[in-house]
Amino acid sequence: MSEIEQVIEDYVLGWNSSKPEDRLLLMKKVLAENCLYLDSHLPKPVDNIETHCQLIESFREKFPEISLQLSTAADSHHGHFKLTWKMVKKNGDVFLGGNFFGEVNQQNKITKLVGFVDKK
Amino acid sequence: MSEIEQVIEDYVLGWNSSKPEDRLLLMKKVLAENCLYLDSHLPKPVDNIETHCQLIESFREKFPEISLQLSTAADSHHGHFKLTWKMVKKNGDVFLGGNFFGEVNQQNKITKLVGFVDKK
């Protein structure tokens, strides 16, 4: 597993954690302090770890049965990566699918994460 | 068609042009002067329009029968876009497939284009 794949595995683990304090620890491990997060549902970018975690928590409160999974292994070059994700219900049904495109710094911390949701 | 979709259409048109002077004109229309281009085959990023065009020309000299096509319409938000592309032979066979992720500035000129090639 490459260093970027490990970072992404920890991000997904943090996303899926049921304990906000565990999520924050993992997110502090993998995200740069001013990591920019963007997806099409956000009115404006998120640019810090605390708000990033709050965003995940508000989604998880709304959809507690959903977990985030990688559909394919991440591909990366020159500090940039892409991956395909799916949000899966407990019964295995796919709720949403999409891509993340991201960047890491020299310490392999994520500095930018841009989400795209597949059109249905 | 959104402004970003139009920009991408012109980029693809420029890519496929058989005349380097037409390609340069279209690329100057859609790329910011210092547009960063990255893909996994490049040892280092390309950061200007002339080198960007030379890269396409050297590929096209090697594979003159290949054209670039979008597999799906581009999706975009907050000045970021993604698209799925394929390189197609004259007989319709797909030679390569992959994604582009990119960014545009406020003038809708592409400032960054990052390519990923699907693993076979």
gemmi code that builds the backbone of each chain (N, CA, C; Angstrom):
import gemmi

chains = {
    "A": [
        ("MET", (0.847, -1.195, 0.000), (0.000, 0.000, 0.000), (0.887, 1.253, 0.000)),
        ("SER", (0.608, 2.175, -0.928), (1.409, 3.405, -0.985), (1.054, 4.301, 0.204)),
        ("GLU", (1.919, 5.312, 0.443), (1.634, 6.230, 1.559), (0.301, 6.944, 1.353)),
        ("ILE", (0.015, 7.337, 0.100), (-1.255, 8.029, -0.170), (-2.436, 7.082, 0.070)),
        ("GLU", (-2.289, 5.819, -0.326), (-3.380, 4.858, -0.068), (-3.638, 4.702, 1.432)),
        ("GLN", (-2.538, 4.727, 2.233), (-2.698, 4.625, 3.696), (-3.433, 5.856, 4.246)),
        ("VAL", (-3.065, 7.018, 3.729), (-3.725, 8.269, 4.147), (-5.223, 8.190, 3.841)),
        ("ILE", (-5.539, 7.700, 2.650), (-6.947, 7.622, 2.256), (-7.684, 6.582, 3.105)),
        ("GLU", (-7.013, 5.479, 3.410), (-7.646, 4.475, 4.272), (-7.979, 5.085, 5.638)),
        ("ASP", (-7.051, 5.882, 6.175), (-7.307, 6.532, 7.472), (-8.426, 7.573, 7.359)),
        ("TYR", (-8.483, 8.280, 6.223), (-9.567, 9.252, 6.028), (-10.925, 8.546, 6.049)),
        ("VAL", (-11.006, 7.426, 5.331), (-12.270, 6.673, 5.251), (-12.627, 6.126, 6.636)),
        ("LEU", (-11.614, 5.644, 7.364), (-11.822, 5.130, 8.728), (-12.363, 6.251, 9.617)),
        ("GLY", (-11.789, 7.434, 9.497), (-12.254, 8.588, 10.265), (-13.685, 8.962, 9.885)),
        ("TRP", (-13.962, 8.952, 8.594), (-15.302, 9.295, 8.096), (-16.334, 8.352, 8.714)),
        ("ASN", (-15.993, 7.064, 8.772), (-16.960, 6.054, 9.218), (-17.031, 5.903, 10.735)),
        ("SER", (-16.094, 6.520, 11.452), (-16.085, 6.339, 12.910), (-17.389, 6.836, 13.528)),
        ("SER", (-17.857, 6.080, 14.524), (-19.088, 6.518, 15.206), (-18.752, 7.476, 16.354)),
        ("LYS", (-17.471, 7.644, 16.646), (-17.068, 8.520, 17.765), (-16.395, 9.785, 17.230)),
        ("PRO", (-17.014, 10.941, 17.443), (-16.435, 12.189, 16.938), (-14.990, 12.413, 17.371)),
        ("GLU", (-14.617, 11.977, 18.583), (-13.235, 12.215, 19.045), (-12.234, 11.351, 18.271)),
        ("ASP", (-12.669, 10.118, 17.903), (-11.788, 9.271, 17.074), (-11.661, 9.878, 15.673)),
        ("ARG", (-12.798, 10.377, 15.162), (-12.777, 10.993, 13.830), (-11.801, 12.164, 13.815)),
        ("LEU", (-11.895, 13.014, 14.833), (-11.027, 14.202, 14.874), (-9.550, 13.795, 14.903)),
        ("LEU", (-9.225, 12.772, 15.697), (-7.826, 12.315, 15.763), (-7.328, 11.848, 14.397)),
        ("LEU", (-8.151, 11.039, 13.720), (-7.741, 10.526, 12.404), (-7.658, 11.656, 11.389)),
        ("MET", (-8.607, 12.588, 11.456), (-8.597, 13.695, 10.494), (-7.375, 14.591, 10.721)),
        ("LYS", (-7.000, 14.771, 11.998), (-5.796, 15.569, 12.268), (-4.547, 14.851, 11.756)),
        ("LYS", (-4.625, 13.524, 11.715), (-3.488, 12.737, 11.206), (-3.342, 12.904, 9.683)),
        ("VAL", (-4.482, 12.989, 8.975), (-4.398, 12.921, 7.500), (-4.647, 14.246, 6.781)),
        ("LEU", (-5.287, 15.206, 7.447), (-5.592, 16.470, 6.765), (-4.623, 17.565, 7.188)),
        ("ALA", (-4.173, 18.355, 6.224), (-3.440, 19.575, 6.566), (-4.422, 20.511, 7.289)),
        ("GLU", (-3.900, 21.362, 8.169), (-4.768, 22.195, 9.024), (-5.744, 23.035, 8.189)),
        ("ASN", (-5.265, 23.543, 7.052), (-6.128, 24.401, 6.218), (-6.635, 23.676, 4.964)),
        ("CYS", (-6.771, 22.350, 5.073), (-7.260, 21.554, 3.926), (-8.566, 22.143, 3.375)),
        ("LEU", (-8.582, 22.318, 2.065), (-9.762, 22.845, 1.387), (-10.651, 21.680, 0.976)),
        ("TYR", (-11.909, 21.721, 1.421), (-12.853, 20.677, 1.027), (-14.002, 21.311, 0.255)),
        ("LEU", (-14.322, 20.718, -0.878), (-15.361, 21.245, -1.770), (-16.230, 20.112, -2.284)),
        ("ASP", (-17.536, 20.275, -2.237), (-18.392, 19.410, -3.050), (-19.571, 20.228, -3.555)),
        ("SER", (-20.344, 19.625, -4.438), (-21.365, 20.422, -5.135), (-22.513, 20.857, -4.225)),
        ("HIS", (-22.622, 20.232, -3.033), (-23.699, 20.606, -2.120), (-23.339, 21.777, -1.213)),
        ("LEU", (-22.067, 22.132, -1.177), (-21.631, 23.180, -0.250), (-21.753, 24.562, -0.879)),
        ("PRO", (-22.322, 25.515, -0.150), (-22.355, 26.878, -0.697), (-20.959, 27.471, -0.820)),
        ("LYS", (-20.081, 27.149, 0.133), (-18.706, 27.658, 0.032), (-17.717, 26.620, 0.591)),
        ("PRO", (-16.456, 26.738, 0.194), (-15.476, 25.732, 0.613), (-15.291, 25.672, 2.133)),
        ("VAL", (-14.943, 24.495, 2.611), (-14.567, 24.287, 4.014), (-13.043, 24.330, 4.054)),
        ("ASP", (-12.478, 25.083, 5.023), (-11.019, 25.244, 4.991), (-10.349, 24.985, 6.335)),
        ("ASN", (-11.017, 24.163, 7.178), (-10.334, 23.741, 8.411), (-10.881, 22.393, 8.866)),
        ("ILE", (-10.095, 21.720, 9.699), (-10.420, 20.335, 10.076), (-11.707, 20.256, 10.901)),
        ("GLU", (-11.906, 21.221, 11.802), (-13.076, 21.158, 12.670), (-14.370, 21.229, 11.840)),
        ("THR", (-14.432, 22.161, 10.896), (-15.640, 22.290, 10.067), (-15.795, 21.063, 9.168)),
        ("HIS", (-14.670, 20.537, 8.700), (-14.674, 19.308, 7.889), (-15.343, 18.168, 8.683)),
        ("CYS", (-14.949, 18.033, 9.950), (-15.533, 16.985, 10.800), (-17.018, 17.256, 11.061)),
        ("GLN", (-17.371, 18.534, 11.296), (-18.787, 18.873, 11.552), (-19.660, 18.509, 10.353)),
        ("LEU", (-19.103, 18.712, 9.173), (-19.832, 18.399, 7.945), (-20.133, 16.900, 7.869)),
        ("ILE", (-19.119, 16.098, 8.171), (-19.305, 14.634, 8.155), (-20.308, 14.247, 9.229)),
        ("GLU", (-20.174, 14.866, 10.420), (-21.086, 14.506, 11.511), (-22.537, 14.843, 11.189)),
        ("SER", (-22.754, 15.997, 10.556), (-24.152, 16.348, 10.251), (-24.718, 15.399, 9.198)),
        ("PHE", (-23.873, 14.949, 8.257), (-24.331, 13.956, 7.279), (-24.642, 12.640, 7.986)),
        ("ARG", (-23.769, 12.242, 8.895), (-23.933, 10.938, 9.544), (-25.114, 10.935, 10.511)),
        ("GLU", (-25.421, 12.099, 11.094), (-26.618, 12.166, 11.946), (-27.874, 11.975, 11.111)),
        ("LYS", (-27.836, 12.521, 9.896), (-28.991, 12.443, 8.996), (-29.130, 11.027, 8.410)),
        ("PHE", (-27.998, 10.412, 8.112), (-27.998, 9.085, 7.480), (-27.087, 8.142, 8.275)),
        ("PRO", (-27.522, 7.751, 9.494), (-26.613, 7.004, 10.379), (-26.233, 5.618, 9.851)),
        ("GLU", (-26.997, 5.087, 8.919), (-26.719, 3.722, 8.451), (-25.748, 3.680, 7.272)),
        ("ILE", (-25.330, 4.847, 6.818), (-24.495, 4.909, 5.618), (-23.012, 4.828, 5.987)),
        ("SER", (-22.253, 4.017, 5.250), (-20.790, 4.068, 5.415), (-20.123, 4.398, 4.077)),
        ("LEU", (-18.951, 4.980, 4.182), (-18.174, 5.360, 2.994), (-17.215, 4.224, 2.658)),
        ("GLN", (-17.180, 3.831, 1.404), (-16.255, 2.779, 0.965), (-15.590, 3.196, -0.339)),
        ("LEU", (-14.375, 2.721, -0.551), (-13.727, 2.937, -1.845), (-14.262, 1.904, -2.843)),
        ("SER", (-14.581, 2.367, -4.038), (-15.001, 1.432, -5.095), (-13.796, 0.882, -5.824)),
        ("THR", (-12.761, 1.706, -5.934), (-11.507, 1.281, -6.562), (-10.366, 1.849, -5.722)),
        ("ALA", (-9.202, 1.221, -5.828), (-8.031, 1.759, -5.128), (-7.714, 3.150, -5.674)),
        ("ALA", (-7.139, 3.983, -4.836), (-6.761, 5.324, -5.278), (-5.627, 5.241, -6.291)),
        ("ASP", (-5.650, 6.161, -7.237), (-4.548, 6.303, -8.188), (-3.896, 7.647, -7.881)),
        ("SER", (-2.576, 7.730, -7.992), (-1.924, 8.998, -7.642), (-0.643, 9.212, -8.437)),
        ("HIS", (-0.318, 10.469, -8.643), (0.968, 10.876, -9.208), (1.186, 12.342, -8.889)),
        ("HIS", (2.473, 12.746, -8.748), (2.834, 14.150, -8.523), (2.027, 14.797, -7.386)),
        ("GLY", (1.762, 14.039, -6.309), (1.047, 14.617, -5.162), (-0.433, 14.837, -5.391)),
        ("HIS", (-0.974, 14.270, -6.463), (-2.401, 14.382, -6.770), (-3.000, 12.979, -6.777)),
        ("PHE", (-4.222, 12.838, -6.332), (-4.845, 11.510, -6.346), (-6.301, 11.600, -6.761)),
        ("LYS", (-6.816, 10.468, -7.187), (-8.253, 10.360, -7.452), (-8.723, 9.014, -6.963)),
        ("LEU", (-9.958, 8.964, -6.570), (-10.542, 7.692, -6.162), (-12.030, 7.710, -6.462)),
        ("THR", (-12.583, 6.525, -6.519), (-14.020, 6.355, -6.723), (-14.591, 5.827, -5.416)),
        ("TRP", (-15.642, 6.475, -4.936), (-16.232, 6.064, -3.657), (-17.703, 5.694, -3.838)),
        ("LYS", (-18.212, 4.996, -2.836), (-19.648, 4.759, -2.774), (-20.093, 4.872, -1.325)),
        ("MET", (-21.304, 5.339, -1.140), (-21.901, 5.365, 0.188), (-22.919, 4.234, 0.221)),
        ("VAL", (-22.711, 3.348, 1.213), (-23.422, 2.071, 1.204), (-24.299, 1.949, 2.445)),
        ("LYS", (-25.535, 1.474, 2.217), (-26.443, 1.212, 3.345), (-26.063, -0.111, 4.007)),
        ("LYS", (-26.611, -0.327, 5.209), (-26.266, -1.561, 5.934), (-26.638, -2.819, 5.161)),
        ("ASN", (-27.703, -2.729, 4.338), (-28.112, -3.914, 3.560), (-27.273, -4.092, 2.288)),
        ("GLY", (-26.268, -3.214, 2.097), (-25.381, -3.338, 0.942), (-25.784, -2.495, -0.259)),
        ("ASP", (-27.007, -1.924, -0.220), (-27.428, -1.067, -1.345), (-26.558, 0.188, -1.420)),
        ("VAL", (-26.237, 0.584, -2.640), (-25.454, 1.808, -2.823), (-26.396, 3.012, -2.821)),
        ("PHE", (-26.131, 3.945, -1.905), (-26.956, 5.132, -1.718), (-26.511, 6.229, -2.683)),
        ("LEU", (-25.203, 6.395, -2.811), (-24.613, 7.409, -3.692), (-23.245, 6.914, -4.154)),
        ("GLY", (-22.821, 7.382, -5.304), (-21.465, 7.085, -5.763), (-20.832, 8.352, -6.299)),
        ("GLY", (-19.516, 8.351, -6.375), (-18.858, 9.538, -6.912), (-17.351, 9.410, -6.901)),
        ("ASN", (-16.703, 10.537, -7.052), (-15.233, 10.608, -7.060), (-14.746, 11.615, -6.043)),
        ("PHE", (-13.562, 11.370, -5.562), (-12.796, 12.421, -4.878), (-11.530, 12.645, -5.680)),
        ("PHE", (-11.199, 13.904, -5.816), (-9.932, 14.258, -6.415), (-9.204, 15.066, -5.353)),
        ("GLY", (-7.934, 14.794, -5.128), (-7.270, 15.490, -4.036), (-5.800, 15.738, -4.273)),
        ("GLU", (-5.248, 16.488, -3.338), (-3.819, 16.817, -3.382), (-3.242, 16.596, -1.990)),
        ("VAL", (-1.969, 16.188, -1.953), (-1.269, 16.066, -0.668), (-0.011, 16.934, -0.697)),
        ("ASN", (0.426, 17.319, 0.497), (1.680, 18.084, 0.579), (2.858, 17.114, 0.756)),
        ("GLN", (4.044, 17.668, 0.985), (5.236, 16.806, 1.066), (5.223, 15.892, 2.281)),
        ("GLN", (4.402, 16.237, 3.276), (4.255, 15.377, 4.456), (3.112, 14.363, 4.256)),
        ("ASN", (2.612, 14.271, 3.024), (1.479, 13.386, 2.702), (0.234, 13.696, 3.519)),
        ("LYS", (0.022, 14.990, 3.811), (-1.257, 15.398, 4.411), (-2.114, 15.997, 3.302)),
        ("ILE", (-3.400, 15.703, 3.349), (-4.299, 16.157, 2.286), (-4.512, 17.664, 2.400)),
        ("THR", (-4.210, 18.384, 1.325), (-4.374, 19.843, 1.318), (-5.635, 20.261, 0.567)),
        ("LYS", (-6.151, 19.370, -0.275), (-7.365, 19.692, -1.021), (-8.124, 18.401, -1.330)),
        ("LEU", (-9.435, 18.467, -1.169), (-10.283, 17.315, -1.471), (-11.531, 17.851, -2.158)),
        ("VAL", (-11.737, 17.413, -3.403), (-12.870, 17.901, -4.195), (-13.761, 16.715, -4.535)),
        ("GLY", (-15.017, 16.799, -4.113), (-15.952, 15.684, -4.320), (-16.890, 15.925, -5.491)),
        ("PHE", (-17.135, 14.874, -6.248), (-18.144, 14.902, -7.319), (-19.076, 13.716, -7.108)),
        ("VAL", (-20.378, 13.976, -7.224), (-21.367, 12.923, -7.040), (-21.875, 12.473, -8.418)),
        ("ASP", (-21.922, 11.165, -8.644), (-22.432, 10.656, -9.924), (-23.870, 11.115, -10.132)),
        ("LYS", (-24.181, 11.507, -11.356), (-25.564, 11.835, -11.707), (-26.337, 10.532, -11.819)),
        ("LYS", (-27.572, 10.559, -11.367), (-28.377, 9.326, -11.438), (-29.087, 9.246, -12.782)),
    ],
    "B": [
        ("MET", (-25.359, 24.339, -22.726), (-23.985, 23.985, -22.378), (-23.407, 25.052, -21.440)),
        ("SER", (-22.815, 24.621, -20.335), (-22.235, 25.590, -19.404), (-20.954, 26.172, -19.999)),
        ("GLU", (-20.490, 27.281, -19.393), (-19.247, 27.892, -19.896), (-18.074, 26.908, -19.788)),
        ("ILE", (-18.033, 26.157, -18.687), (-16.931, 25.195, -18.525), (-17.029, 24.089, -19.584)),
        ("GLU", (-18.253, 23.646, -19.873), (-18.407, 22.621, -20.922), (-17.915, 23.139, -22.282)),
        ("GLN", (-18.177, 24.423, -22.548), (-17.710, 25.024, -23.807), (-16.183, 25.071, -23.851)),
        ("VAL", (-15.594, 25.449, -22.722), (-14.129, 25.488, -22.628), (-13.549, 24.101, -22.911)),
        ("ILE", (-14.170, 23.092, -22.323), (-13.667, 21.724, -22.502), (-13.871, 21.267, -23.948)),
        ("GLU", (-14.994, 21.646, -24.537), (-15.219, 21.301, -25.948), (-14.111, 21.900, -26.827)),
        ("ASP", (-13.761, 23.154, -26.546), (-12.687, 23.799, -27.326), (-11.334, 23.140, -27.056)),
        ("TYR", (-11.103, 22.723, -25.812), (-9.842, 22.026, -25.503), (-9.736, 20.734, -26.322)),
        ("VAL", (-10.834, 19.972, -26.355), (-10.844, 18.701, -27.097), (-10.662, 18.961, -28.594)),
        ("LEU", (-11.327, 19.993, -29.091), (-11.186, 20.393, -30.500), (-9.719, 20.729, -30.800)),
        ("GLY", (-9.100, 21.482, -29.917), (-7.687, 21.827, -30.084), (-6.812, 20.586, -30.052)),
        ("TRP", (-7.100, 19.704, -29.122), (-6.334, 18.460, -28.986), (-6.384, 17.675, -30.290)),
        ("ASN", (-7.578, 17.589, -30.888), (-7.766, 16.757, -32.082), (-7.355, 17.441, -33.380)),
        ("SER", (-7.097, 18.741, -33.335), (-6.774, 19.442, -34.574), (-5.544, 18.845, -35.241)),
        ("SER", (-5.589, 18.755, -36.567), (-4.415, 18.241, -37.291), (-3.434, 19.363, -37.607)),
        ("LYS", (-3.842, 20.614, -37.342), (-2.964, 21.750, -37.640), (-2.447, 22.393, -36.350)),
        ("PRO", (-1.126, 22.339, -36.126), (-0.566, 22.897, -34.884), (-0.960, 24.366, -34.657)),
        ("GLU", (-1.101, 25.149, -35.731), (-1.431, 26.568, -35.533), (-2.877, 26.731, -35.038)),
        ("ASP", (-3.783, 25.851, -35.511), (-5.173, 25.890, -35.002), (-5.201, 25.452, -33.534)),
        ("ARG", (-4.396, 24.409, -33.255), (-4.335, 23.920, -31.864), (-3.866, 25.037, -30.929)),
        ("LEU", (-2.807, 25.732, -31.331), (-2.259, 26.793, -30.482), (-3.302, 27.893, -30.234)),
        ("LEU", (-4.041, 28.258, -31.283), (-5.073, 29.299, -31.129), (-6.140, 28.863, -30.125)),
        ("LEU", (-6.613, 27.623, -30.261), (-7.651, 27.134, -29.346), (-7.107, 26.999, -27.930)),
        ("MET", (-5.867, 26.535, -27.809), (-5.287, 26.371, -26.473), (-5.091, 27.735, -25.804)),
        ("LYS", (-4.723, 28.742, -26.598), (-4.578, 30.075, -26.014), (-5.941, 30.633, -25.577)),
        ("LYS", (-6.999, 30.162, -26.245), (-8.355, 30.595, -25.874), (-8.785, 29.979, -24.533)),
        ("VAL", (-8.394, 28.716, -24.291), (-8.953, 27.999, -23.134), (-7.994, 27.810, -21.958)),
        ("LEU", (-6.688, 27.907, -22.201), (-5.730, 27.679, -21.108), (-5.189, 29.000, -20.571)),
        ("ALA", (-5.077, 29.096, -19.256), (-4.341, 30.216, -18.663), (-2.870, 30.060, -19.071)),
        ("GLU", (-2.162, 31.168, -19.180), (-0.783, 31.150, -19.710), (0.105, 30.174, -18.922)),
        ("ASN", (-0.082, 30.127, -17.612), (0.770, 29.245, -16.789), (0.029, 27.980, -16.333)),
        ("CYS", (-0.937, 27.545, -17.136), (-1.721, 26.338, -16.792), (-0.782, 25.171, -16.474)),
        ("LEU", (-1.054, 24.532, -15.347), (-0.260, 23.379, -14.911), (-0.893, 22.111, -15.466)),
        ("TYR", (-0.111, 21.338, -16.199), (-0.613, 20.068, -16.725), (0.220, 18.925, -16.161)),
        ("LEU", (-0.457, 17.912, -15.652), (0.187, 16.764, -15.013), (-0.467, 15.477, -15.465)),
        ("ASP", (0.324, 14.492, -15.859), (-0.220, 13.132, -15.938), (0.859, 12.158, -15.499)),
        ("SER", (0.470, 10.897, -15.340), (1.389, 9.948, -14.700), (2.597, 9.624, -15.582)),
        ("HIS", (2.528, 9.955, -16.878), (3.656, 9.662, -17.769), (4.717, 10.759, -17.770)),
        ("LEU", (4.395, 11.907, -17.205), (5.319, 13.042, -17.256), (6.292, 13.012, -16.090)),
        ("PRO", (7.584, 13.206, -16.372), (8.527, 13.280, -15.250), (8.278, 14.525, -14.398)),
        ("LYS", (7.895, 15.643, -15.046), (7.595, 16.848, -14.255), (6.451, 17.625, -14.903)),
        ("PRO", (5.787, 18.480, -14.124), (4.627, 19.202, -14.660), (4.972, 20.099, -15.841)),
        ("VAL", (4.004, 20.284, -16.712), (4.108, 21.252, -17.801), (3.396, 22.521, -17.325)),
        ("ASP", (4.045, 23.674, -17.520), (3.451, 24.883, -16.939), (3.338, 26.043, -17.934)),
        ("ASN", (3.267, 25.729, -19.227), (2.993, 26.792, -20.200), (2.336, 26.192, -21.443)),
        ("ILE", (1.665, 27.050, -22.203), (0.824, 26.596, -23.315), (1.665, 25.952, -24.425)),
        ("GLU", (2.837, 26.522, -24.708), (3.652, 26.006, -25.812), (4.081, 24.560, -25.530)),
        ("THR", (4.557, 24.294, -24.330), (4.984, 22.926, -23.992), (3.776, 21.983, -23.961)),
        ("HIS", (2.638, 22.501, -23.493), (1.390, 21.729, -23.479), (1.052, 21.275, -24.907)),
        ("CYS", (1.165, 22.202, -25.862), (0.891, 21.863, -27.269), (1.920, 20.875, -27.811)),
        ("GLN", (3.194, 21.085, -27.455), (4.251, 20.164, -27.941), (3.996, 18.739, -27.459)),
        ("LEU", (3.512, 18.632, -26.234), (3.215, 17.324, -25.648), (2.134, 16.621, -26.462)),
        ("ILE", (1.076, 17.355, -26.783), (-0.020, 16.783, -27.580), (0.512, 16.405, -28.968)),
        ("GLU", (1.324, 17.296, -29.558), (1.840, 17.022, -30.908), (2.733, 15.786, -30.938)),
        ("SER", (3.558, 15.610, -29.904), (4.434, 14.430, -29.928), (3.604, 13.156, -29.765)),
        ("PHE", (2.531, 13.232, -28.976), (1.629, 12.074, -28.855), (0.949, 11.800, -30.198)),
        ("ARG", (0.480, 12.857, -30.839), (-0.267, 12.691, -32.095), (0.630, 12.233, -33.235)),
        ("GLU", (1.907, 12.618, -33.190), (2.828, 12.110, -34.221), (3.041, 10.608, -34.056)),
        ("LYS", (3.058, 10.188, -32.802), (3.268, 8.767, -32.505), (2.007, 7.950, -32.824)),
        ("PHE", (0.854, 8.542, -32.536), (-0.425, 7.837, -32.720), (-1.377, 8.714, -33.551)),
        ("PRO", (-1.087, 8.869, -34.858), (-1.855, 9.844, -35.645), (-3.327, 9.486, -35.822)),
        ("GLU", (-3.689, 8.231, -35.591), (-5.086, 7.833, -35.840), (-5.973, 8.000, -34.611)),
        ("ILE", (-5.392, 8.427, -33.507), (-6.137, 8.507, -32.242), (-6.809, 9.877, -32.106)),
        ("SER", (-8.089, 9.863, -31.688), (-8.710, 11.145, -31.328), (-9.201, 11.090, -29.884)),
        ("LEU", (-9.268, 12.269, -29.281), (-9.725, 12.390, -27.891), (-11.227, 12.661, -27.895)),
        ("GLN", (-11.968, 11.928, -27.086), (-13.417, 12.155, -26.982), (-13.823, 12.141, -25.517)),
        ("LEU", (-14.878, 12.870, -25.193), (-15.438, 12.791, -23.843), (-16.333, 11.554, -23.758)),
        ("SER", (-16.191, 10.804, -22.664), (-17.086, 9.658, -22.450), (-18.355, 10.104, -21.754)),
        ("THR", (-18.226, 11.106, -20.912), (-19.393, 11.686, -20.225), (-19.226, 13.199, -20.230)),
        ("ALA", (-20.329, 13.908, -20.095), (-20.251, 15.370, -19.995), (-19.453, 15.743, -18.754)),
        ("ALA", (-18.796, 16.878, -18.803), (-18.031, 17.339, -17.642), (-18.985, 17.718, -16.504)),
        ("ASP", (-18.545, 17.475, -15.287), (-19.277, 17.926, -14.100), (-18.406, 18.991, -13.434)),
        ("SER", (-19.035, 20.015, -12.894), (-18.219, 21.090, -12.311), (-18.929, 21.784, -11.161)),
        ("HIS", (-18.143, 22.316, -10.248), (-18.635, 23.173, -9.155), (-17.444, 23.935, -8.591)),
        ("HIS", (-17.707, 25.141, -8.071), (-16.669, 25.955, -7.421), (-15.387, 26.075, -8.255)),
        ("GLY", (-15.524, 26.181, -9.594), (-14.340, 26.355, -10.430), (-13.505, 25.108, -10.629)),
        ("HIS", (-14.044, 23.956, -10.218), (-13.355, 22.675, -10.385), (-14.204, 21.791, -11.296)),
        ("PHE", (-13.559, 20.989, -12.123), (-14.336, 20.097, -12.991), (-13.677, 18.729, -13.084)),
        ("LYS", (-14.479, 17.772, -13.498), (-13.944, 16.435, -13.802), (-14.656, 15.939, -15.049)),
        ("LEU", (-13.944, 15.126, -15.779), (-14.556, 14.504, -16.940), (-13.893, 13.152, -17.180)),
        ("THR", (-14.603, 12.325, -17.925), (-14.096, 11.019, -18.317), (-13.824, 11.072, -19.813)),
        ("TRP", (-12.623, 10.657, -20.206), (-12.253, 10.720, -21.626), (-11.881, 9.335, -22.141)),
        ("LYS", (-11.884, 9.256, -23.456), (-11.347, 8.044, -24.095), (-10.574, 8.470, -25.335)),
        ("MET", (-9.545, 7.712, -25.647), (-8.795, 7.922, -26.887), (-9.201, 6.808, -27.819)),
        ("VAL", (-9.707, 7.224, -28.980), (-10.389, 6.273, -29.855), (-9.645, 6.161, -31.189)),
        ("LYS", (-9.494, 4.923, -31.665), (-8.888, 4.688, -32.985), (-9.930, 4.966, -34.067)),
        ("LYS", (-9.457, 5.066, -35.304), (-10.384, 5.367, -36.404), (-11.470, 4.306, -36.565)),
        ("ASN", (-11.148, 3.064, -36.200), (-12.158, 1.995, -36.328), (-13.117, 1.958, -35.132)),
        ("GLY", (-12.968, 2.915, -34.212), (-13.882, 3.000, -33.069), (-13.387, 2.301, -31.813)),
        ("ASP", (-12.314, 1.502, -31.944), (-11.778, 0.827, -30.750), (-11.218, 1.860, -29.764)),
        ("VAL", (-11.456, 1.603, -28.484), (-10.906, 2.487, -27.454), (-9.465, 2.072, -27.148)),
        ("PHE", (-8.554, 3.038, -27.307), (-7.120, 2.802, -27.118), (-6.765, 2.972, -25.641)),
        ("LEU", (-7.305, 4.006, -25.029), (-7.063, 4.331, -23.609), (-8.296, 5.054, -23.057)),
        ("GLY", (-8.492, 4.933, -21.762), (-9.548, 5.703, -21.114), (-9.012, 6.309, -19.837)),
        ("GLY", (-9.685, 7.327, -19.338), (-9.216, 7.931, -18.093), (-10.062, 9.116, -17.679)),
        ("ASN", (-9.520, 9.879, -16.755), (-10.190, 11.077, -16.235), (-9.297, 12.289, -16.367)),
        ("PHE", (-9.907, 13.418, -16.469), (-9.219, 14.685, -16.228), (-9.920, 15.363, -15.054)),
        ("PHE", (-9.142, 15.902, -14.146), (-9.665, 16.810, -13.128), (-9.017, 18.151, -13.385)),
        ("GLY", (-9.778, 19.214, -13.259), (-9.196, 20.503, -13.571), (-9.774, 21.644, -12.768)),
        ("GLU", (-9.148, 22.781, -12.952), (-9.590, 24.010, -12.294), (-9.611, 25.130, -13.327)),
        ("VAL", (-10.551, 26.053, -13.162), (-10.583, 27.243, -14.022), (-10.502, 28.492, -13.140)),
        ("ASN", (-10.029, 29.569, -13.748), (-10.010, 30.841, -13.022), (-11.314, 31.616, -13.277)),
        ("GLN", (-11.380, 32.845, -12.788), (-12.638, 33.604, -12.904), (-12.970, 33.952, -14.351)),
        ("GLN", (-11.972, 33.886, -15.214), (-12.223, 34.126, -16.654), (-12.528, 32.806, -17.374)),
        ("ASN", (-12.750, 31.756, -16.607), (-13.013, 30.416, -17.165), (-11.889, 29.910, -18.069)),
        ("LYS", (-10.655, 30.268, -17.713), (-9.503, 29.663, -18.389), (-8.949, 28.573, -17.470)),
        ("ILE", (-8.536, 27.474, -18.092), (-8.066, 26.329, -17.302), (-6.700, 26.652, -16.684)),
        ("THR", (-6.614, 26.542, -15.359), (-5.359, 26.834, -14.656), (-4.627, 25.551, -14.256)),
        ("LYS", (-5.380, 24.442, -14.212), (-4.761, 23.161, -13.843), (-5.525, 22.024, -14.498)),
        ("LEU", (-4.775, 21.061, -15.013), (-5.398, 19.892, -15.638), (-4.575, 18.674, -15.216)),
        ("VAL", (-5.227, 17.754, -14.524), (-4.524, 16.572, -14.015), (-5.159, 15.329, -14.639)),
        ("GLY", (-4.351, 14.554, -15.330), (-4.866, 13.381, -16.029), (-4.556, 12.083, -15.305)),
        ("PHE", (-5.526, 11.181, -15.322), (-5.339, 9.828, -14.798), (-5.767, 8.845, -15.878)),
        ("VAL", (-4.957, 7.801, -16.069), (-5.261, 6.786, -17.081), (-5.819, 5.557, -16.366)),
        ("ASP", (-6.936, 5.025, -16.882), (-7.503, 3.814, -16.280), (-6.500, 2.673, -16.355)),
        ("LYS", (-6.417, 1.912, -15.260), (-5.579, 0.700, -15.270), (-6.298, -0.354, -16.100)),
        ("LYS", (-5.503, -1.115, -16.867), (-6.144, -2.155, -17.684), (-6.325, -3.419, -16.872)),
    ],
}
model = gemmi.Model(1)
for chain_id, residues in chains.items():
    chain = gemmi.Chain(chain_id)
    for i, (resn, *xyz) in enumerate(residues, 1):
        res = gemmi.Residue()
        res.name, res.seqid = resn, gemmi.SeqId(i, " ")
        for name, pos in zip(("N", "CA", "C"), xyz):
            atom = gemmi.Atom()
            atom.name, atom.element = name, gemmi.Element(name[0])
            atom.pos, atom.b_iso = gemmi.Position(*pos), 0.0
            res.add_atom(atom)
        chain.add_residue(res)
    model.add_chain(chain)
structure = gemmi.Structure()
structure.add_model(model)
structure.setup_entities()
